[in-house]
Amino acid sequence: MPAPPLDAVLGDVVALTAALVDIASVSGDERMLADAIERVLRIRAPHLDVLRDGDAIVARTHLGRPQRVIIAGHIDTVPVNDNLPSRLELDSGSGDARTGTLHGRGTVDMKGGCAVMLALAVALTGPAYDVTWVWYDHEEVEAHLNGLGRLARTRPELLAADFAILGEPSNAVIEGGCNGTLRVELTATGRRAHSARAWMGVNAIHGLAPILDLLARFEPAEVEVDGLRYREGLNAVGIRGGVAGNVIPDEAVLTVNYRFAPSRSVAEAEEELRELFGSVAPAVSMRVTDAAGGARPGLDAELAQHFAAAVGGTPQPKFGWTDVARFAELGIPAVNYGPGDPALAHTDDERVPVEQLLACERGLRAWLTAERAPEQAG
């Protein structure tokens, strides 16, 4: 059954989430969903200035407010694996859809957040702040393709703001900042020989053993940054090597991913790895293949404090990397806030509790209209 037109379900954030989910938008194939979002904004939101950049949609108010905020979310997903169309499952014994769970690719990462954004962008014609709404493409793939990064490079004036919220899944509580990420390739070299005469060669795969042993024993650090405790991680995520079943290999490559607290820069994280691996395997070379700095929590900003008061809950750290780091690079304090458990992102049974969709809509609406969320009143 085809998804209903988005403008037919704007008043129901659960149905709107399902409609967004049912328009498949795997990275690189976001055009249909971007078209649908652009269409509904141009028809139903005359109070917004709508712009299109590739498959990114930017919609802005121009109310002359003293402060501007960005609320952003990516519209692409990882590949579908027999988890479309969406499916609403009610809790056992309950006929109340508000206690149910919505299943399907993108319900968590992050069409639930995008649906909340779209519903509020259309409904709120006079928010307390000027708002720049951004739905962007290519988040789940290589960083150079990222639609938000493209806007930052080519249309930076569209991202000028005093505060930003990224609708990444956070269990409907604020998650501040994010860890940085660094991927490196560690290459061990040797000398080929026939495996029947192994003593005549040098096994490159064996040369990685000290590093693999170090990684197996590594205990991740917990680092407190501006009141939030970030957990680091250092793991082997890939290995390749070998020539044939009877040849001692002369090269082996180990890929390692380091997730580091936002108190460190990329350069500091790289230097730390060079010292760490050099101490156990000085002959192994290291090459950085991908790096992105983290973002400090941003919770000391005045607007962040107002936002936290409006939505309630206890802010948590974001362990994964998100595009809040791009806002941090622009000097904009930013937080993650969206429905869904990030542990379920990309899983085949991706699912979001209906109550989290409703809670995020209430929280953002309360803040954008300078009211307290109903459950926080009194």
N, C-alpha and C positions, 0 to 999 in steps of 0.2 A: 504494500500500500504506500503510495507516495506521501511524503511529508506535507502537512498542511502549509499554506502560505504563512509566512511569519507574522504578517499583520493580523491574521485571524486569531492568534494565540498570545498577543502581547500582554494581555491582562493576567495571564497564568504562567508564572515563571517555570513551573514544572513542565507544562505542555510546550512552552517555548524551548526549554532545554532539549526535550525530546525531538522537536522539529529541527533544531540545529544539529543534533547528533545524527539524525536520519539523512542529512545532506552530507554524504561522505566527503571528506576534505583531507585526505592523506597529503603530507607535505609535497608540494609541487603540483597539487591538483586542487587548489583552494578556490579557483575561479567561480564555481557555481555558488559556493557559500558566500563569498565576497559580494557577488552580484545580488544575492538575496538580501544581505544586510544593507548594502547601499540602497537598494530599491525601497526597503521599508523606511529607512531614515529620510530619504528624499520625499516620500509620500506622507509619512506620519509625523515628521519632526521638522516643521518649517522654522522652528526657533533655533535650529542648528545650521551652522555653515559646514557643509559636507564636502570633503575632498577625497580623491582616490589616487593612490600611488601604487601602481602594480596591483597586487591583491591586498593591499593595506587600505583600510578605511579610517579616515580621521574626521570627527564631527565635533564642532566647537560652539560653545555659547560665547556671546559678546555682550555681556550685561554691564560691563564697567565695574565689576567687583574688584576690590583691592587685592585679592589673591586668586591665583589660578591653580587648579589641581588637574593632574592627569590620572585617568583610570583606564588601564590597558589590559588587553588579553590577546593571546594568539588563537587563531582559528584553525590551525592545522593539527593533525593527529599523527601518531605512528600508524603503520599499516593495520588494516582491519584483519581480524582472524575469526571469522564466523561469529562476530559479536555486533552485527547490525541486522535488522533495525533495532531500535531501542525497545526496552520492555519494562513496564512499570509493575513491580511486585508489591502487593499490599502485605503488611505484617499479618501474621497468622491471627485469625479471629477478629480482624479489624476491617471495617468497611471504609475507613478514613484514609484517603490518599495522602494526607499530611504525615502519616506514620509509615509510609511505604519507602521503597528503594527503586531508583531508576537505574537500569542496567544498560550498557552499551559502550562502544568505543567512543571516547571523548567525554563521557559523562563527568569524569574526574579531571582529565587533563586536556583542555580545560573549557569545554563548552558550557558547563554549568556556570562558571564565572562569566563567560561571554554572554550567556542568556540574561543573567542578572544585570549586566551592563546595558544590554539592549533595551530591556524593559524599562529601566530607570532613565536612560537617555531620552526615550520617547515621552515618558510620563512627566518628568520634572522640567517644566518650562522656566522656572525661576529659582534655581538652586542658590544656596547661600554663598557659593563660590562660583567663579567662572570655571567651567569644566571642559577639558579636552578629552574626548572619548577616543580610544584607539583600538581597532581590531586589526591584527597584523598577521602576516604569513611567514612560513618557513622558520618556525622556531625549533622544530624537532630535528633539524638537519645541521649541516655545517654552519659554523658561526657567520661566515662571510655572506651567507644567503639570507640571514635573519632580517625580516621586514622592519623591525624596530631599529636595528642597527643601520639599515638603509636610510630610514627617515633621519636618524641622527647625523648621518654623513651628508645627505643631499638636501634635507629640509629641516635643519635644526630649529628654525624659528617655530615650527609646529610643536616642538617638544619643550618650549619655554614654559616653566611652571615653578611653583613654590613647594610642591609636594606631589608624590605619585603613589598610586596604589596599583599593584599588579594582581590580577585575579587568579593567580596560581592556587592550586588546591592547598588548603591549610587547615582543614577541619573546622572551617568557619571561625577561626581565631586568628589574630594577627601573628604572623611569623616575620620577625625582623631580619633584614639583611640577607646574606647568604654566604656560604663557603665559596672560596675560590677553587678552581680546578686546574690541574697541570697534568698533561700526559707526556711521557718521555719514552723513547726507545733506548734500551740498553743492549749494546752489541758486543758479543764476545767473539773473538777470532781464534782460529786454530790452524791445523794443517791436515789436509786430506790424506787418507791412507786406506788400504783394504782392511775391512774389519777383522779379517783373519790374522792381520799383522798390525793390530791396533797400536802396539808400542812404537810403531814408526810414525804415527800421527799425533795430533793434539786435538782432543775432542772439544769443540767450541760449546756444545750443549752443556757438558760438564763444567765448563768455565762459568756458567751462570749459577751453579749450585750455591755459592756463598750468598748471592743476592736472594735467591729463593728461600734459603734458610733464614736470612734476616727478615724477609717479609712475613714468613710463617710465624716468627716470634714477635713481630712488631706489635706494640700496644698503642692504640690510637690515643692521642692527647685530647684532653678536654680543656678548652681555652675560653676564659670569660672575656667577653668584649662588650663594654657598655651595659653591663648587667645581664647579658644573655650568655649562656654556656654552649659553645659550639663544639661538636665532636668531630675530630679529624679522621681521615682514613688513608691508608697507603696499601694498595693492592696490585698484584699482578692481574692483568685483564686480558693478556694474549701472549702467545709464544709461537715462534716459528723457527724452523731449522731442519737440517737434514737434506741429504742428497739422494741416497738410495739405501736399500735395506742392508747393503754390504759395504757401505762407505762411511768412514769416520768423518763427521761434518766439520767443515772449516769455518762455518759462521752460524751463529744462533742469535736471535733477536727476541728480547723480552719487552713487552709493553707494560708500563706501570702507570697507574692513575693515582695522583695525590690530591685529596680533598683537604684544603687547608683553611684555617680560620681567617676571617676577614681582617684580623689584626696584622697579617703579613701581606706584603706585596708579592706580585708574581716573581720579581727578581729575587726576593728573599727566599721564597719557596724553592726556586730553582737552585740557589746556592746551597740551601739545606740538603737537597737531594744529592747534589754533587759531592758534598762532604760525606754524607751518609754512605752512599754506594762506593765512593772512593776509598773509604776506610776498610772495606771488606774485599773489594775486587778492583784494585787500581788499574788493571789492564783493560777493564771493560769501559767502552766509550758510552757517553750519554748524549742524546739529541732530543731537544724539545720539539714535539710535533703539534701540540695544541695547548693553549693557555688562556685563562680568563680570570681576572681578579675578582675577588669577592666584594661584598658591600657591607659596611658597618650597619648596625640595626636601624639607625635613623630615627629612633624613638625619642630623642631629646628635642626634636624640632617641635615648635609650638603646634603646628597643624597635626602632626602625628599624635601629640598628646590629646588634642581635641577629638581626633578620630578614635583613639583607644578608649576614651571616656564614653563615646557614643555607642560603640559596638560591644564594650564589655569584654570580660574574659582576661586571662593572663597571657601576655605576649610570650611567644616561644621563638627559639632560633630556627632559621631555615637551613637545613643541613645540605641540601642540594644546591646547585648553581641555578639561578634564575636571572631574568632580565632586569631585576632591581639593580644589578651591577651596572647595567648600561646607564640607568638614571644616576647612580652614584658617580659615574665618570663625568656626567654632565653637571655635577654639583647639586643634584636634586635629591633630597632625602626621600626614601621610598620604602614601602613595606609590602609584603605579600598578604593577601586576604581573599580567600575564596572557598567555595564549597568543595568537599571531597577529601578523602584521605590520601595524601601523597604516596603512601605505600602501595596504593592500588593503581597508581598511574601506570599505563602501558601493559597492565596485566590483561589476560583474556577475559576475566570476570570483573572488568572495570565497572564500578557502580558507585552511586552517590545517594546518601539518605536525603529524602525529600525535605526533611526538616532543616538540613544544612542549606539547601537552596533558599528556603523561606527565611532562614536566619540571616543569611548574607544580604538578601534583598532588604529586610527590615533594618539591618545595621547601617548599610550604605544610605538608605533613604533617610534614616534618622539623622545621620551626620550631614548629608547634603541639604536637608531642610532645617538644620539647626534645632532638631528636636532630639529628645532622648528615646532610645529604643524602648518599646512597651515593656519588655521583660526586665529593663533596668530601672523603670520608673519607681519613684517612692523611696 
